Amino acid sequence: MASDTGTVRVDSWIWSVRLMKTRSTAAAACRAGHVRVNGERAKPAQSVRIGDEVRVRHEGWERVVIVSQLVRKRVGAAPAAEAYVDRSAPRPPKEVLGIGVRDRGTGRPTKRDRREWEQLRGGL
């Protein structure tokens, strides 16, 4: 499924190499400005070529990959990993703050609880 010539849409490539779960999610990320190709903000239909640097910001983490193969259709995990060179920093550990953790059987959270959680998370 890999080809070495031509170009592929960036949203399709991101989905094909399993950086995002769905193509529509990849296209939405492009429209929202979370995808950059060679430092420039990418639209969903922008083309990628071998050697391009693709930056994808997803779930609070930025993946930086270099395109090594053009993939047009979604492939398995092993061939997908060969389609790019990962240059991103290690994923940060998930913080366990205890926010939102309630004792079993205490019932539904109150409005006061919700406000305290939002304040701890830095919300409104």
Residue pairs with C-beta under 8 A, 6 or more apart in sequence:
1 71
1 72
1 73
1 75
1 79
2 69
2 70
2 71
2 75
2 79
2 83
3 69
3 70
3 72
4 50
4 69
4 70
5 70
6 70
7 47
7 48
7 49
7 70
8 16
8 47
8 48
8 70
8 71
8 72
9 44
9 45
9 46
9 47
9 48
10 26
10 30
10 35
10 37
10 42
10 43
10 44
10 45
10 46
10 47
10 48
10 54
11 23
11 26
11 27
11 29
11 30
11 35
11 44
11 45
12 23
12 26
12 72
13 48
13 54
13 67
13 70
13 71
14 20
14 26
14 29
14 35
14 54
14 56
15 21
15 22
15 23
15 25
15 26
15 74
16 71
16 72
16 73
16 74
16 75
16 80
16 83
17 65
17 71
17 75
17 80
17 81
17 83
17 84
18 74
18 77
18 80
19 26
19 56
19 58
19 63
19 65
20 26
20 29
20 56
20 58
26 35
26 44
27 44
29 35
29 56
29 57
29 58
30 42
30 43
30 44
30 46
31 43
31 44
33 41
34 56
34 57
34 58
35 41
35 42
35 54
35 55
35 56
35 57
36 42
36 54
36 55
37 46
37 48
37 52
37 53
37 54
37 55
38 52
38 53
39 53
42 54
48 54
48 67
48 70
49 67
49 70
50 67
50 68
50 69
50 70
51 66
51 67
52 66
52 67
53 64
53 65
53 66
53 67
53 87
54 64
54 65
54 66
54 67
54 84
55 62
55 63
55 64
55 65
56 62
56 63
56 65
57 63
60 92
61 88
61 91
61 92
62 88
62 89
63 86
63 88
64 86
64 87
64 88
64 89
65 84
65 85
65 86
65 87
65 88
66 84
66 85
66 87
67 83
67 84
68 82
68 83
68 84
68 85
69 82
69 83
69 84
70 83
71 79
71 80
71 83
75 83
97 120
99 117
99 120
99 121
100 117
102 109
102 113
109 117
118 124
